């Protein structure tokens, strides 16, 4: 209690720098400052909005992943969930008299895709809580299942249909490519969706009973259970919510490129987990914020943008992200040992 009182009595600037997100924010600010001097195009409104758009789908999924990792879990199936839900929506809206699961209205296809995302997340949650299968193994298996279903929806049972399916719905395309604003300052719809979700998820974690239960489960699941928290239901909720968010990200991605592709979301699980960990969420559970995940996602988006603007080799991009992940986890381990 005395340590907590010391924290409250400390100056505001010191309290801010003691927060887990502070390191990610400082790193992001330094990276932005460096790029502002290295490239004249970096601070242009078009480039900044491109960065925000490119990080939007990762950030949307990171909202759910933050909650999962806070509870002490992990989800490796998010990339394939994104891919299969976007493919399902495109397949259902495809016009054909000979191909299965086609000729449906967008008012049926879009809810079906979002529902499928939720069902995948629900499946993860039930297997983890009721069958007591390790989250890593459960979601790794679901990753393969989701990717296989993506190929099935793309190619058909006989594998005779083109693997990329055009996304021909105006609403989905608007979500992916639309902009709101005026000439010279048009904000991508994806960015607006991202900001709204960030606000909602942040407020949910901080100000609701279920949000506090999520932290309690991650800090000490047995203690939370003894105080009356239904630990299984909390875990099922976070996995199901993440499935819904992945489906939304799948629609955003398909709308952006104007098609559902079989490799959509491939490797996104690494980017999302990296964003969450870089943002200060502890892999051991119990600690983490949505704001931190945003900073983590922004760091990776700026890094990728920097490699393009500075004409650096592509392999350095992957290497640098791996180094950043290792450093973030190492720093988290040091922080916990000192705490």
C-alpha positions, 0 to 999 in steps of 0.5 A, a space after each residue: 500500500 505504501 508503494 501505491 501511496 508513493 505512486 499517487 504522491 509522485 509528480 504527474 510526469 513521473 507517474 506517466 513515465 512509470 506506466 507500462 505504455 510509456 516505453 512504447 510511446 517514447 520509442 514511437 515519438 523517437 521514431 517519428 522524430 527521426 523519420 521527420 528529418 530523414 524523409 520530407 514525405 513522412 509528415 505529409 498527410 497522405 503518408 500519415 493516413 496511409 500509415 494509419 490505414 495500414 495499421 487499422 486491421 492490426 489494431 482492430 485485432 489487437 484490441 481483442 488480443 490484448 484482452 486475451 493476453 491479459 487473461 494469460 492466453 494467446 490466439 494464433 488463429 487470428 490471421 486465418 480467422 481474418 482470411 476465412 471470414 473475408 473469403 466467406 463474405 466474398 463467396 456468398 456474394 459471388 454471382 454464379 449458377 454452378 458454384 456452391 454457396 453463392 448468390 446471397 444478398 450482402 445483408 446475409 453474407 456480411 452477418 454470416 461472415 461476422 458470425 463465423 468469426 465469433 464461432 471460431 473464437 467461441 470454439 477456441 474458448 470452449 476447447 481451452 476452458 472445457 477440454 483444458 487444451 493449452 491455448 497455444 495448441 488450440 489456436 495453432 490447430 484452429 489456425 490450420 483449420 481456418 486456412 484450410 476452410 479459406 482454400 475450400 471457400 476459394 477453390 470449391 470442393 473440386 478445386 476448380 475455382 479461381 483462388 481470389 474472389 472479387 469483393 463486389 459489395 459497395 458497403 464492404 468496399 466503402 469500409 475498405 477504401 472509403 474516405 470521409 472529409 473534404 478535399 485535402 483532408 479526407 480520413 479513411 473509413 478504416 481509420 475512423 472504425 479503428 478509433 471508435 473501437 479503440 475508445 469503446 474497448 478501452 472504456 470497456 476494460 477500465 470501467 466495466 465489471 467484466 473488464 476488471 474481471 479480465 484483469 483479475 483472471 490474468 493476475 490470479 485465476 484461482 483467486 478470481 474464482 474464489 471471489 466469485 468470478 466465472 473464469 471460464 466465461 471470461 475466457 470464452 468471452 475474450 476469445 469470442 470477441 476477438 473472433 468477431 473483431 477478426 471478422 471485421 478486420 477481414 471485411 476491412 481488408 477485403 474491401 481495401 484490395 477489392 477481393 478476398 484472397 487465400 493468403 489474407 491475414 497470413 502472418 498477421 498473428 505475429 504482427 498483432 502479438 508483437 503490437 500487444 507485447 511492444 505496447 506493454 502487455 505482459 505475457 504472464 497476464 494481468 497487465 496491459 492496455 488497449 492504448 499500449 497496443 495502439 502504440 505498439 501497432 503504430 511503431 510497427 507501421 511506422 517501421 514498415 513505412 520507414 523501410 519503404 521511404 528509406 529504400 531499405 532491403 525488405 529482409 531488414 523489416 522482418 529482422 527488425 520486428 523480431 528484434 523489437 519483439 525480443 527486446 519488448 519481452 526481455 524488458 517485460 521480464 526485467 520489469 516483473 523481476 524488479 517489481 
